[in-house]
Amino acid sequence: MGDLVEFGGFLRARREALRPADVGLSQGSRRRTPGLRREEVAGLASISADYYERLEQARGVRPSEQVVASVARALRLSTDERDHLFVLAGYRPPARFSSNGFVDPGLMHLLDALVTTPAQITDDVSTVVAQNPLAVALVGQWAQRSGRDANVVWRWFTDLSSRELYPVEQHAEQGRCFVADLRWAAFQPDRDDSAQRMVADLLACSAEFAGLWESGDVEPLRSCRKVMTHPRAGRLEMQCDVVLSPGTGHRLVMFRPQPGTETAERIDFLRVLGTQELA
């Protein structure tokens, strides 16, 4: 059944335990109370400040599972703390490997610290769940998309515009790697069935995916070299590094410029451009 009073108290305790630097925010003006402000948590969770205040005060109806996952991400909860929050809200904790919007807190800490390197976090089936501003400038806004529209593999095979950053000669190998990784992830013992449902739908709608799936390749994503052609920064020669969290299956994907190329200067151009556009 849950306990919304305890739910609100737990949110307040975790909010007050966080420092702005813990979530990539500046300290700003002097704070009269410890921890983050309610509006800061609301912003990180992509909900209104009024709604978040009502959650802490146990006013209103039970929040949805998506909201619980978003607040858990904003408060940088551990997997155990996230599960506790779900129970307090009256839900069964999600499977350890699931696509529910939760972001591994350890990887979020690393992402917050990466300000000069494009980086994003995906779940184990390549749904983008968090990005830093430089990653948004490089590959576009993915983390704010909903459902499968935020999944790199789904869009690769159902929306060909998602391939535009990559040279045509890389498409076949990129597709093979995506399918081999999805086969590895979809049948992990602690995974929910959302990945297998996505596989079934891709088999039904994409002949290219079906042909690659039939090959039976199994290989999780690893670090690799990539060439990207950005509409504003031009040709980018990248080392795509992958850091895996065994506890959640989430991956921190970093796009690191290849040494000896002009890519570092072009990435810095994107960073400056993004700063100017936000000003």
NORJORA-V122833 format. One record per residue. N is the residue number from 1. RES is the residue in one letter. SS is DSSP state (@ for helix, = for strand, . for the rest). Layout:
# NORJORA-V122833
N&RES&SS ; N&RES&SS
This chain:
# NORJORA-V122833
1&M&. ; 2&G&. ; 3&D&. ; 4&L&@ ; 5&V&@ ; 6&E&@ ; 7&F&@ ; 8&G&@ ; 9&G&@ ; 10&F&@ ; 11&L&@ ; 12&R&@ ; 13&A&@ ; 14&R&@ ; 15&R&@ ; 16&E&@ ; 17&A&@ ; 18&L&. ; 19&R&. ; 20&P&@ ; 21&A&@ ; 22&D&@ ; 23&V&@ ; 24&G&. ; 25&L&. ; 26&S&. ; 27&Q&. ; 28&G&. ; 29&S&. ; 30&R&. ; 31&R&. ; 32&R&. ; 33&T&. ; 34&P&. ; 35&G&. ; 36&L&. ; 37&R&. ; 38&R&@ ; 39&E&@ ; 40&E&@ ; 41&V&@ ; 42&A&@ ; 43&G&@ ; 44&L&@ ; 45&A&@ ; 46&S&. ; 47&I&. ; 48&S&. ; 49&A&@ ; 50&D&@ ; 51&Y&@ ; 52&Y&@ ; 53&E&@ ; 54&R&@ ; 55&L&@ ; 56&E&@ ; 57&Q&. ; 58&A&. ; 59&R&. ; 60&G&. ; 61&V&. ; 62&R&. ; 63&P&. ; 64&S&. ; 65&E&@ ; 66&Q&@ ; 67&V&@ ; 68&V&@ ; 69&A&@ ; 70&S&@ ; 71&V&@ ; 72&A&@ ; 73&R&@ ; 74&A&@ ; 75&L&. ; 76&R&. ; 77&L&. ; 78&S&. ; 79&T&@ ; 80&D&@ ; 81&E&@ ; 82&R&@ ; 83&D&@ ; 84&H&@ ; 85&L&@ ; 86&F&@ ; 87&V&@ ; 88&L&@ ; 89&A&. ; 90&G&. ; 91&Y&. ; 92&R&. ; 93&P&. ; 94&P&. ; 95&A&. ; 96&R&. ; 97&F&= ; 98&S&. ; 99&S&. ; 100&N&. ; 101&G&. ; 102&F&. ; 103&V&. ; 104&D&. ; 105&P&@ ; 106&G&@ ; 107&L&@ ; 108&M&@ ; 109&H&@ ; 110&L&@ ; 111&L&@ ; 112&D&@ ; 113&A&@ ; 114&L&. ; 115&V&. ; 116&T&. ; 117&T&. ; 118&P&= ; 119&A&= ; 120&Q&= ; 121&I&= ; 122&T&= ; 123&D&. ; 124&D&. ; 125&V&. ; 126&S&. ; 127&T&= ; 128&V&= ; 129&V&= ; 130&A&= ; 131&Q&= ; 132&N&. ; 133&P&@ ; 134&L&@ ; 135&A&@ ; 136&V&@ ; 137&A&@ ; 138&L&@ ; 139&V&@ ; 140&G&. ; 141&Q&. ; 142&W&. ; 143&A&. ; 144&Q&. ; 145&R&. ; 146&S&. ; 147&G&@ ; 148&R&@ ; 149&D&@ ; 150&A&@ ; 151&N&= ; 152&V&@ ; 153&V&@ ; 154&W&@ ; 155&R&@ ; 156&W&@ ; 157&F&@ ; 158&T&@ ; 159&D&. ; 160&L&@ ; 161&S&@ ; 162&S&@ ; 163&R&@ ; 164&E&. ; 165&L&. ; 166&Y&= ; 167&P&. ; 168&V&@ ; 169&E&@ ; 170&Q&@ ; 171&H&@ ; 172&A&@ ; 173&E&@ ; 174&Q&@ ; 175&G&@ ; 176&R&@ ; 177&C&@ ; 178&F&@ ; 179&V&@ ; 180&A&@ ; 181&D&@ ; 182&L&@ ; 183&R&@ ; 184&W&@ ; 185&A&@ ; 186&A&@ ; 187&F&. ; 188&Q&. ; 189&P&. ; 190&D&. ; 191&R&= ; 192&D&. ; 193&D&. ; 194&S&@ ; 195&A&@ ; 196&Q&@ ; 197&R&@ ; 198&M&@ ; 199&V&@ ; 200&A&@ ; 201&D&@ ; 202&L&@ ; 203&L&@ ; 204&A&@ ; 205&C&@ ; 206&S&. ; 207&A&@ ; 208&E&@ ; 209&F&@ ; 210&A&@ ; 211&G&@ ; 212&L&@ ; 213&W&@ ; 214&E&@ ; 215&S&. ; 216&G&. ; 217&D&. ; 218&V&. ; 219&E&. ; 220&P&. ; 221&L&. ; 222&R&. ; 223&S&. ; 224&C&= ; 225&R&= ; 226&K&= ; 227&V&= ; 228&M&= ; 229&T&= ; 230&H&= ; 231&P&. ; 232&R&. ; 233&A&. ; 234&G&= ; 235&R&= ; 236&L&= ; 237&E&= ; 238&M&= ; 239&Q&= ; 240&C&= ; 241&D&= ; 242&V&= ; 243&V&= ; 244&L&= ; 245&S&. ; 246&P&. ; 247&G&. ; 248&T&. ; 249&G&. ; 250&H&. ; 251&R&= ; 252&L&= ; 253&V&= ; 254&M&= ; 255&F&= ; 256&R&= ; 257&P&= ; 258&Q&. ; 259&P&. ; 260&G&. ; 261&T&. ; 262&E&. ; 263&T&@ ; 264&A&@ ; 265&E&@ ; 266&R&@ ; 267&I&@ ; 268&D&@ ; 269&F&@ ; 270&L&@ ; 271&R&@ ; 272&V&@ ; 273&L&@ ; 274&G&@ ; 275&T&@ ; 276&Q&@ ; 277&E&@ ; 278&L&@ ; 279&A&.
